[in-house]
Amino acid sequence: MFVLVEMVDTVRICPWDFHRQLNDAIAEELNKKLANKVVYNVGLCICLYDITKLEDSYIFPGDGASHTKVHFRYVVFHPFLDEILIGKIKYCSQEGVHVTMGFFDDILIPPESLQQPAKFDEAEQVWLWEYETDEGAHDLYMDQGEEIRFRVADEVFVDTSPTGPATPAADAATDAAEKKEAPYTLIGTICDPGLGLLSWWNS
């Protein structure tokens, strides 16, 4: 679920931080820049693990700050495919069941990956599983806040970096939709009843 990623970056330290230990100042700047940010094709950055190498620092003309090339390792949330995770249902929509892990919300279980047969209750805005027993069918609702176990089936990275000024012919509605698109999304699947809503099987 969490991995260590080796990274290299040039860190700028302002003059009023020169009295601090260089490692401490650099660590703070790296966390300001990366913590809780998604790096394209890498994952969600959590926190700095360690600094492995500091190269020489330079002060450039017209800029009183120091610039140091830093080699470091960062803790990143990037589950591997087929890994089984536990989260809570954030809400349901026609797109599927949206799951949160507390620190990461962009998890979607699409309808075809739910326990079948499943249907969407428009009135309650929840998905339900029509569970067959000897006594007949029972509707088991996937309510908000329920703990759920799912398997990572796919991941989607979207490059959300700026693309420059919009052209006059750009479609405003399309632009608005693109701005809301998550930079990193996990696509999950429920494999079998034993991997579904934990409260159903614990009660």
C-alpha positions as CSV (number, residue, x, y, z in Angstrom):
1,M,0.0,0.0,0.0
2,F,2.8,2.4,0.9
3,V,6.1,2.4,-1.0
4,L,9.4,4.3,-0.7
5,V,10.2,6.3,-3.9
6,E,13.6,7.7,-4.6
7,M,13.4,11.3,-5.9
8,V,15.7,14.2,-6.8
9,D,14.8,17.9,-6.6
10,T,16.4,21.3,-6.3
11,V,15.3,22.9,-3.0
12,R,15.3,26.7,-2.5
13,I,16.1,27.9,1.0
14,C,15.3,31.6,1.8
15,P,17.9,33.7,3.6
16,W,15.9,34.0,6.8
17,D,16.2,30.2,7.2
18,F,20.0,30.1,6.9
19,H,20.4,29.9,10.7
20,R,18.6,26.5,10.7
21,Q,20.3,23.2,10.1
22,L,20.3,22.6,6.3
23,N,18.7,19.2,6.6
24,D,15.8,20.5,8.7
25,A,15.1,23.4,6.4
26,I,15.2,21.2,3.3
27,A,12.9,18.6,4.9
28,E,10.4,21.2,5.7
29,E,10.5,22.6,2.2
30,L,10.1,19.1,0.6
31,N,7.1,18.4,2.8
32,K,5.5,21.7,1.9
33,K,6.0,21.0,-1.7
34,L,5.0,17.3,-1.9
35,A,2.9,16.2,1.2
36,N,-0.7,15.4,0.2
37,K,0.1,16.0,-3.5
38,V,-0.2,13.5,-6.3
39,V,2.9,13.0,-8.5
40,Y,2.0,11.8,-12.0
41,N,2.5,8.0,-12.4
42,V,4.0,7.8,-8.9
43,G,1.1,8.2,-6.4
44,L,-0.1,10.2,-3.4
45,C,2.9,11.6,-1.5
46,I,2.6,11.2,2.3
47,C,5.8,12.4,4.0
48,L,9.6,12.6,3.7
49,Y,11.3,9.4,4.8
50,D,15.0,10.4,4.6
51,I,17.5,12.5,2.7
52,T,20.2,10.3,1.1
53,K,22.4,12.9,-0.5
54,L,22.9,16.7,-0.5
55,E,24.9,18.2,-3.3
56,D,26.6,21.6,-3.2
57,S,24.4,24.7,-2.6
58,Y,24.5,27.7,-4.9
59,I,23.4,31.3,-4.6
60,F,22.5,32.8,-8.0
61,P,22.8,36.5,-9.0
62,G,19.7,38.5,-8.1
63,D,18.4,35.8,-5.7
64,G,19.7,35.7,-2.1
65,A,18.3,32.2,-1.5
66,S,20.4,29.0,-1.7
67,H,19.6,26.3,-4.2
68,T,20.6,22.7,-3.3
69,K,20.1,19.6,-5.3
70,V,18.7,16.9,-3.0
71,H,18.4,13.1,-3.3
72,F,15.8,11.8,-1.0
73,R,13.2,9.0,-0.4
74,Y,9.5,9.8,0.1
75,V,6.7,7.7,1.5
76,V,4.0,7.3,-1.3
77,F,0.6,5.8,-1.2
78,H,0.5,3.6,-4.3
79,P,-1.2,0.2,-3.8
80,F,-0.2,-2.6,-6.2
81,L,-2.8,-4.2,-8.5
82,D,-4.8,-7.0,-6.8
83,E,-3.9,-5.7,-3.4
84,I,-6.8,-5.9,-0.9
85,L,-7.6,-2.8,1.1
86,I,-10.2,-1.7,3.7
87,G,-12.1,1.6,3.4
88,K,-15.5,3.1,4.2
89,I,-18.3,3.9,1.8
90,K,-18.3,7.7,1.2
91,Y,-21.4,7.8,-1.0
92,C,-23.1,6.0,-3.9
93,S,-24.0,7.2,-7.4
94,Q,-24.9,5.8,-10.7
95,E,-21.2,5.5,-11.4
96,G,-20.8,3.0,-8.6
97,V,-19.7,3.0,-4.9
98,H,-17.3,5.7,-3.9
99,V,-14.9,4.6,-1.1
100,T,-12.7,6.6,1.2
101,M,-9.7,5.5,3.3
102,G,-9.7,8.7,5.4
103,F,-6.6,10.2,3.8
104,F,-7.5,9.2,0.2
105,D,-11.0,9.6,-1.3
106,D,-10.7,8.9,-5.0
107,I,-11.7,5.2,-5.0
108,L,-14.5,3.9,-7.2
109,I,-16.1,0.5,-7.4
110,P,-18.1,0.5,-10.7
111,P,-21.5,-1.3,-10.8
112,E,-20.1,-4.3,-12.8
113,S,-17.6,-5.0,-10.0
114,L,-20.2,-5.1,-7.2
115,Q,-21.6,-8.3,-5.7
116,Q,-24.3,-9.4,-8.2
117,P,-27.2,-9.1,-8.7
118,A,-26.9,-5.4,-7.7
119,K,-29.1,-2.5,-8.4
120,F,-29.2,1.3,-7.6
121,D,-32.0,2.6,-5.4
122,E,-32.8,6.0,-6.8
123,A,-34.8,7.0,-3.8
124,E,-32.2,6.2,-1.2
125,Q,-29.2,6.9,-3.5
126,V,-27.5,3.7,-2.5
127,W,-26.5,0.4,-4.2
128,L,-28.0,-2.8,-2.9
129,W,-27.2,-6.4,-3.3
130,E,-30.1,-8.7,-3.9
131,Y,-28.9,-11.6,-1.7
132,E,-30.6,-14.9,-2.4
133,T,-31.4,-17.3,0.5
134,D,-33.6,-20.3,1.1
135,E,-36.1,-17.9,2.5
136,G,-36.1,-15.7,-0.6
137,A,-34.3,-12.6,-1.7
138,H,-33.0,-10.0,0.8
139,D,-31.9,-6.5,-0.1
140,L,-28.5,-5.7,1.6
141,Y,-27.9,-1.9,1.3
142,M,-24.4,-0.4,0.9
143,D,-24.9,2.5,3.3
144,Q,-22.7,5.4,3.8
145,G,-20.0,4.8,6.4
146,E,-20.1,1.0,6.1
147,E,-16.6,-0.6,6.2
148,I,-15.8,-2.4,3.0
149,R,-13.0,-4.6,1.7
150,F,-12.1,-4.4,-1.9
151,R,-9.4,-5.4,-4.4
152,V,-7.5,-2.9,-6.5
153,A,-8.3,-3.7,-10.1
154,D,-6.9,-0.7,-11.9
155,E,-5.4,2.8,-11.4
156,V,-5.9,6.0,-13.4
157,F,-3.5,8.9,-13.5
158,V,-4.6,12.2,-15.1
159,D,-2.1,14.9,-15.9
160,T,-3.6,18.0,-14.3
161,S,-0.7,20.3,-14.9
162,P,-1.5,23.7,-16.5
163,T,-1.8,23.6,-20.3
164,G,-1.7,27.3,-21.0
165,P,-4.4,29.9,-21.8
166,A,-7.7,28.5,-23.3
167,T,-8.4,29.2,-26.9
168,P,-11.6,31.1,-27.8
169,A,-13.0,27.9,-29.3
170,A,-12.6,25.9,-26.1
171,D,-15.8,24.5,-24.7
172,A,-16.4,25.9,-21.2
173,A,-18.3,22.9,-20.0
174,T,-15.5,20.5,-21.0
175,D,-13.0,22.7,-19.3
176,A,-15.0,22.7,-16.1
177,A,-15.3,18.9,-16.1
178,E,-11.6,18.5,-16.7
179,K,-10.8,20.7,-13.7
180,K,-12.8,18.5,-11.4
181,E,-11.1,15.3,-12.6
182,A,-9.0,13.6,-9.9
183,P,-5.3,13.3,-10.6
184,Y,-5.2,9.8,-9.2
185,T,-8.1,7.3,-9.0
186,L,-8.2,3.7,-7.8
187,I,-10.7,1.3,-9.5
188,G,-11.8,-1.4,-7.1
189,T,-13.7,-4.6,-7.3
190,I,-15.5,-6.8,-4.8
191,C,-14.4,-10.3,-5.5
192,D,-16.9,-12.4,-3.5
193,P,-19.3,-12.1,-0.5
194,G,-16.4,-12.8,1.9
195,L,-14.7,-9.7,0.7
196,G,-17.7,-7.4,0.8
197,L,-19.3,-5.3,3.5
198,L,-17.7,-6.4,6.8
199,S,-20.7,-5.6,8.9
200,W,-22.9,-8.0,7.0
201,W,-20.7,-11.0,8.0
202,N,-19.8,-9.8,11.5
203,S,-23.4,-9.6,12.6
